[in-house]
Amino acid sequence: MPEASATLFLRMTAIPRLSGGERWRVEGMRSLDEPCFLWFTKGQGRITIAGQTRGYTAHNGIFIPKGVMHSFEVGTQVFGTAVFFGEVGSELLPKKPVHLRIRDVHAQQELNATLDAMQRELDATQAGSLRAAQAYMALLSVWIERQSLRLGDEGQKNSAARTLVARFTALMEQKFRSGVGVGELAGELGITPTHLTRCCRHTSGRSAIDLLQDRRIFEARKLLTETKTPINVIGASIGFTSAAYFTRAFQNRTGTSPRAFRRGV
């Protein structure tokens, strides 16, 4: 199913459904306006969070805060659960990304039981079911905290390059609609574009311009599929100075024109 915008309500969905049959919805660089937790129970792939790419496998739990740029592969053999927190209980959740590789069977079972109970309450109609689901969300936040302390969360293992790229992606998320280029973003970070690209390649295997263009084209695809906004207006809204430039960039990234992409939806 398409990504939902933030609501006041906690909700859950199976990870394979996130793409809705369109892999760009999870594999393109984007951010959410709410926190999200991914629990992979089968399969493997790569996930990029704040410009850092890692592998994930079964029994990996990944927390992504609101507004953090990310993407991940979701092949046919990948299964698991995604929890979207809406605007509820954000004070209980981590402020930075968390990537946990859970090898302890008891910890896996504890998380599965919490998620199952949360889903039952979300599906229920009796009085207090939403409050009960939110209580399980609080237990989930405690589980993440305890596992992070026990395992030493991968997402907190900083290096100078990782820290710099995380700053770059956060700045990019703020400004990609303005048409700003990599050179200007690097300047705001006090470094050269060459150094920025070197760091991006080190942490994600991709250049800085590739990350920036991927973020813009994801937004274009989303607007083309979910709105009736004219194509030239979409291009301008994400920083392209002309309709022709937007069309070329979109076609280079997707293999089709914006108009053909919209018709094919």
N, C-alpha and C positions, 0 to 999 in steps of 0.2 A: 504494500500500500504506500502511497506517497507520504512523505514526512508530514507530520501534523505540526501546526504551530502550537506554541505554549498555551496551556489552559490552566485553570485553577486546580485541575484534578490530576492525580496520580493515575497512570495507566501502563499497561504492559502489552507487548506483542511479540510474536515469534520473529527471530532475526531474519529468516528467509523472506518474510512478508515486507520487510522494510524497503526492498527494491521495487516491489510491485511489478516484477518482470522487467524492470528497466535498471540495469546495473549502475548506470551513471548516478542514480539517486543515492547510492552509498559509496561509490568509487570516485566520485568527483569531490574536490575540496569544498567543504562547506562548514557552517557552524549552526548550532541550534540556539534558540532563545530560551532554553531550559536545560537543566542538567540531565544526563543520561547515564545509565549503567548497562553494559553489555556483558552477558554471561554466556560464553561459548561452551557447548556441551559435546560438540562433534565437529570434526573438520579442522582445517588450518588455512592460514593466509597471512597477509600483511596488513598492518594498520598504521596509519600516519596520524600523529597527534601533535599539534603545535610544531610541525616541521620535522618531527623525529619519527622514523619508520622502524618498526619492530615486527617480528613474526608473532603470530598468536596460534595457539592450538587449543584442543579441548581442555576444559577446566581452567580457562583464563577468564578473569574478571577484570573489566576495564571501565573505569569511571571517567566521564568527560564532562567538565564543568560547562556551564552556560557560556556561550560566546567563543569557545575554543575551536579553532579550525581543525578539521579532521577528515579522514576518509578511510575506508577499509574494503578489502576484497571479500566478497561473499559468493563463493562457488556453490555448486549444486549439492555438495556434501557437507556444507556448513549448517549447523543447527544451534539453537540456543534461544535465549530470552533477552529482550531489550526492555528496560524500565525507564519510562519518562516521568520526571518528577513534577512537571508543571511549575507552579509557583509555591508549592507546599513544602515546608520543612527544609528550605535551602540552607538555613543556618546550621543544620545538623550535618551537612555534606562537606566533603573536602573542597578546598579552594583551588587545588591544582589537579591535573590529571593523575590517575592511579592505574597502574598495570600490574595485576597480581597473577602469578602462576601457581595455582592451588594443587599441590600434589597430595596433601593430606586428605584421606578419604572422609574422615569425620568432618573436616571443614567443608568439603564438597556437599556432604549430606545435609549439614546444617544450613547451608545457603539454599539448596534445593527445597528443603522443607519451608524455609521462610518465604521463598518466591511462590511456592505452591499455595501456602496459606494466604499470601497477599492476593493472588489471583482469585482464590475462592471468595474472599471478601469483596473484591471488585465486581465479581459476577453476581453477588448476592443482592437481594432486595430488602432484607429485613432492616429494622432500625439499627443504627450504629455501625453499619457495614463499612462506610467510608472512613469513619474514625478508626475502626479496627485495621483497615488496610494501611492507614497512615501510621498506626502503631507498628505494623510490620516493616514499614519503610524506615522507622527509627531503628528497629533491630538490624535492618540491612546496613544502615549507616554505621552502626557499632561493629558489625561484622567486617566491613571494609576497613575501619580504623584499626581493629585488632589484627587483621591479617597484614595490613601495611606495616605495623610495628613488628610483627613476628617475622615477616619475610624480607623487609627492607624493599619497599616498592621500587620497581624499575624506573618508574616515571620520575622519581626524585633523585636519580643518579645524575647529577649535573656535571657538565663539562662546559668550558668556555663556549664551544661551538653550539652546544645544545641550548645554552642560555641565550645566546645571541639569536639563534633561529627562532626560538620561542618568542622573543621580543619582536622579531621581524614579522612573524605570522600574526601576532596580536595587533601590530600596527597596520599590517595589510588588511586585516578584518575591519578595522576602523575606516580605512581610506580607499579600498579598491574601487568603489563606485565613482570616485572623483577623477579617475583617469591617471592617477599618479603612477610613475614608472619606478623601476627598480633603483635607478640612480638616485631619485629623490628620496625614496624610502631608506636607502643606504646612508644618504647624507643626514637624514634625521637621526639615524642610529650612530652617527659619527664614524662610519667606516666606508671603505671603497666598495663599489659594486662587485669588483673581482673577489674581494675577501668575503663578501656576503654570499656570493655564489659558491665559493669554495666550501664555506661552512654548510650551506644547504645540501651540497652534494655529499658531504661527509655524514650528515645526520639522516638524510632522506633518499640519497641517490638521485636527486633531481635538482635542476638549477633554480635560482630564485625567480626568473621570469616564467619558468614552467609552472611553478606553484601559483604565481600571481594569475597567469592566464587560465589555469585550471579553475581557480576560484571564480573568476569572472564568467567563464563559460558555463559552469554549474548554475550560477545565478540566472544566466540567459535561458538555459534549458528549463529551469523552474518557472520562469515568467512566461515562456512560450507555451508550456503545458498547462499552467494553472490560471492564466489570465488571458484576456483578449486585447491586451495592450499592443498597439501597433509596433511592428518590428523595429522601425527606426527609433521609436521612443525607448524601447528596451535597450538598444545599443547605447543610446545617449545616457541612460540611467545607470549604466555600469562602466562609464568612462570612455567609450569609443567616440572619437571625434567626428566620424562620418559613418553613414550606413554601409558604404562600400568596405571600409576598414573592418567594421563589425562582421560583415558577411564573410570576408576573407579569413578572419581570425576564427570564426565559428566553424567554417568549413575545414580549415586546417586541423582543428582539434577533433571534430566529430565525423568528418567525411561527407557531410551533407550541409545544405544551406539552411539558414534559420526558417525560411518559408517551407521548405520540404520537410524539415523536422516537425514543424507545427502541423502540417497536413497529415503526417504519419502517426500522430498521437491518437 
